[in-house]
Amino acid sequence: MSGAGPELAPQPANQSLSWERTPLAHLLHALNQPLTGLQCSLELAVAGPRSREQYVHALREGLELTLRMRILVEAIRELADGQAEKPEPGETFRLDALLRETADDLRPVAETRKVHLQIAADAPLPVRSGRRQLATLMFRALESSLSMTREGGEFQVIAEPERDHAVLRVSWTEAPPPQHSPFSRSELGLLLAQVGWERAGAEWTRTRTADMQTCTIRLPLASPQTASTCADWES
């Protein structure tokens, strides 16, 4: 019984990478494969006398499949909890300042992996949303994409205004697909970040060009009247 996971159909370059089902339905469907694999492995183990090596192999395969199920169940539970969570009261703050704070937290990780980290966020980007929730989403999106960046590769975040939106573009040099792709912790973390940003009112697109991937997040800017009262305007 192979431990290989299901794969998504390859996406053409420059096209949005989207999930065909809702995220929750997609993960529930993905859970069926390791669950079926675990059942088959256990059935083979008890079907008749086996050598010690065969029993050890069955146990190791069962542990691997259980770990994969645990990762998926954690993601499913987080999605379900997010659906039941009440929105945080909105406040006006600068998204560019939040980005720089998050990037500073992740800079040591980038240095350890010899990743060239570039942050461009020169223009003030006042937004109105739940700051705590967006801080979590910002960290989740950057941490997940950074973990999928090739060692020694490029990781760039550009934050700028476009008309009436704040736009974040997160680009990274693709590393080889992680084990159990597309359902590794990093890929699921990016999916959960996408769901969270979309719940917060953002538009999320993901594209691939050559060996680079880019996630683009568009969030409405706060109105000029609201932005003028932004508490961390000078940060």
C-alpha positions in Angstrom: 0.0 0.0 0.0 1.6 3.2 -1.1 1.7 6.3 1.1 1.6 8.7 -1.8 -1.1 11.3 -1.5 -3.6 12.6 -4.1 -2.4 15.3 -6.4 -4.1 18.3 -7.9 -4.2 18.8 -11.6 -1.3 21.0 -12.8 -2.2 24.6 -13.4 -1.2 26.6 -16.5 1.3 29.4 -16.0 -0.1 32.8 -15.2 -3.5 31.3 -14.2 -5.0 31.6 -10.7 -4.4 28.5 -8.6 -7.8 27.7 -7.2 -9.4 24.8 -5.3 -12.2 23.2 -7.4 -14.3 22.5 -4.2 -14.8 24.6 -1.2 -11.7 24.3 1.1 -13.6 22.3 3.7 -15.0 19.9 1.2 -11.6 19.6 -0.5 -9.9 18.6 2.8 -12.7 16.2 3.8 -12.2 14.5 0.4 -8.4 14.4 0.8 -8.9 12.8 4.2 -10.5 9.8 2.6 -7.2 8.6 0.9 -5.0 8.1 4.0 -8.0 6.8 5.9 -8.6 4.1 3.3 -4.9 3.4 3.1 -4.7 2.9 6.9 -7.7 0.5 6.8 -6.1 -1.5 4.0 -2.7 -1.7 5.8 -4.4 -2.9 9.0 -6.5 -5.5 7.1 -3.4 -6.9 5.5 -1.5 -7.0 8.8 -4.2 -9.2 10.4 -5.2 -11.3 7.4 -2.8 -14.1 8.3 0.7 -14.8 9.7 3.3 -12.3 8.8 7.0 -12.0 9.4 8.3 -9.5 11.9 9.6 -7.3 9.1 6.1 -7.2 7.6 4.5 -6.2 10.9 7.1 -3.5 11.4 6.4 -2.2 7.9 2.7 -2.2 8.5 3.1 -0.2 11.7 5.4 2.3 10.1 3.0 2.8 7.2 0.1 3.1 9.7 2.0 5.8 11.7 2.7 7.8 8.5 -0.9 7.6 7.4 -2.1 8.6 10.8 0.2 11.6 10.8 -1.2 12.7 7.4 -4.7 12.4 8.8 -3.8 14.4 11.9 -2.5 17.2 9.7 -5.6 17.2 7.6 -7.9 17.0 10.7 -6.1 20.0 12.3 -6.7 22.0 9.1 -10.4 20.9 9.0 -10.9 21.9 12.6 -9.3 25.3 12.1 -11.6 25.9 9.1 -14.7 24.9 11.0 -13.7 27.0 14.0 -13.1 30.0 11.7 -16.6 29.7 10.3 -18.0 29.8 13.8 -15.8 32.6 15.0 -17.3 36.1 15.4 -15.6 38.8 13.5 -13.3 41.0 15.5 -14.4 44.7 15.9 -12.8 46.8 13.1 -10.2 49.4 13.8 -8.1 51.5 11.4 -4.4 50.8 11.2 -1.6 50.8 8.7 -1.2 47.5 6.8 2.3 48.5 5.7 3.4 48.8 9.3 1.9 45.4 10.1 3.8 43.9 7.2 7.1 45.3 8.3 6.5 44.0 11.8 5.8 40.5 10.5 8.7 40.5 8.2 11.1 41.4 11.0 9.8 38.4 13.0 10.5 36.1 10.0 13.8 37.6 9.0 15.8 35.1 11.2 14.1 32.2 9.5 15.0 33.6 6.1 18.6 34.1 7.1 18.8 30.5 8.4 17.6 29.2 5.0 19.8 31.7 3.1 16.7 33.2 1.5 17.0 36.7 0.1 14.2 38.6 1.8 13.0 41.8 0.2 10.2 44.0 1.6 8.9 47.0 -0.3 6.2 48.9 1.7 6.9 52.6 1.3 3.4 54.0 1.0 1.0 54.3 3.9 -1.8 51.7 3.6 -4.6 52.5 6.1 -7.2 49.7 6.3 -10.1 49.1 8.6 -10.4 45.5 9.9 -9.7 43.4 12.9 -6.0 44.1 13.6 -5.4 41.0 15.7 -6.9 38.7 13.0 -5.0 40.4 10.2 -1.8 40.1 12.1 -2.4 36.3 12.4 -3.2 36.1 8.8 -0.2 38.1 7.7 2.1 35.9 9.7 0.4 32.7 8.4 0.7 33.8 4.8 4.3 34.9 5.0 5.5 32.0 7.1 3.8 29.4 4.9 5.1 30.8 1.6 8.6 31.3 3.1 8.7 27.7 4.1 8.0 26.7 0.5 10.8 28.9 -0.8 13.9 27.2 -2.2 17.0 27.5 0.0 19.0 30.3 -1.3 16.1 31.6 -3.3 14.2 34.9 -3.5 11.3 36.0 -1.2 9.7 39.3 -2.0 6.7 41.2 -0.6 5.5 44.4 -2.3 2.8 46.4 -0.6 1.3 49.4 -2.5 -1.9 51.2 -3.1 -3.8 50.6 -6.3 -6.8 52.8 -6.7 -8.9 52.2 -3.6 -7.2 49.0 -2.5 -4.1 48.0 -0.5 -2.3 45.3 -2.5 0.2 42.8 -1.2 2.2 40.7 -3.6 4.1 37.8 -2.0 6.5 36.1 -4.4 8.9 33.3 -3.8 11.2 30.9 -5.7 9.6 27.5 -5.6 11.3 24.7 -3.7 10.7 21.1 -4.7 7.2 19.9 -3.8 7.2 18.9 -0.1 6.3 15.4 1.1 2.6 14.7 0.7 2.0 17.7 -1.6 -0.5 19.3 -2.0 -1.5 18.5 1.6 1.7 19.3 3.5 1.6 21.6 6.5 3.0 24.5 4.5 0.5 24.2 1.7 -2.4 23.8 4.1 -1.2 26.8 6.1 -1.3 28.9 2.9 -4.8 27.6 2.2 -6.0 28.5 5.7 -4.4 32.0 5.2 -6.3 32.4 1.9 -9.6 31.5 3.6 -8.9 33.9 6.4 -8.1 36.8 4.2 -11.2 36.2 2.1 -13.3 36.1 5.2 -11.8 39.5 6.1 -13.0 40.9 2.8 -9.8 40.6 0.7 -9.5 39.2 -2.8 -6.8 36.5 -3.1 -5.2 35.2 -6.3 -2.3 32.9 -6.8 -0.2 32.6 -10.0 2.9 30.8 -11.2 5.5 32.0 -13.6 8.5 29.9 -14.4 9.9 28.9 -11.0 8.2 31.7 -9.1 4.9 31.7 -7.3 3.0 34.8 -6.4 0.0 35.4 -4.0 -1.8 38.7 -4.5 -4.0 40.0 -1.7 -6.3 43.0 -2.4 -8.0 44.7 0.6 -10.0 47.9 0.5 -8.3 51.0 1.8 -10.0 52.9 4.7 -11.9 56.0 3.7 -9.9 59.2 3.9 -12.0 60.4 6.9 -11.3 57.2 8.8 -7.7 57.0 7.7 -7.0 60.4 9.2 -7.7 59.0 12.7 -5.4 56.0 12.2 -3.7 55.4 15.6 -0.4 54.2 14.2 -0.3 56.6 11.2 3.2 57.8 12.1 4.6 54.3 12.8 
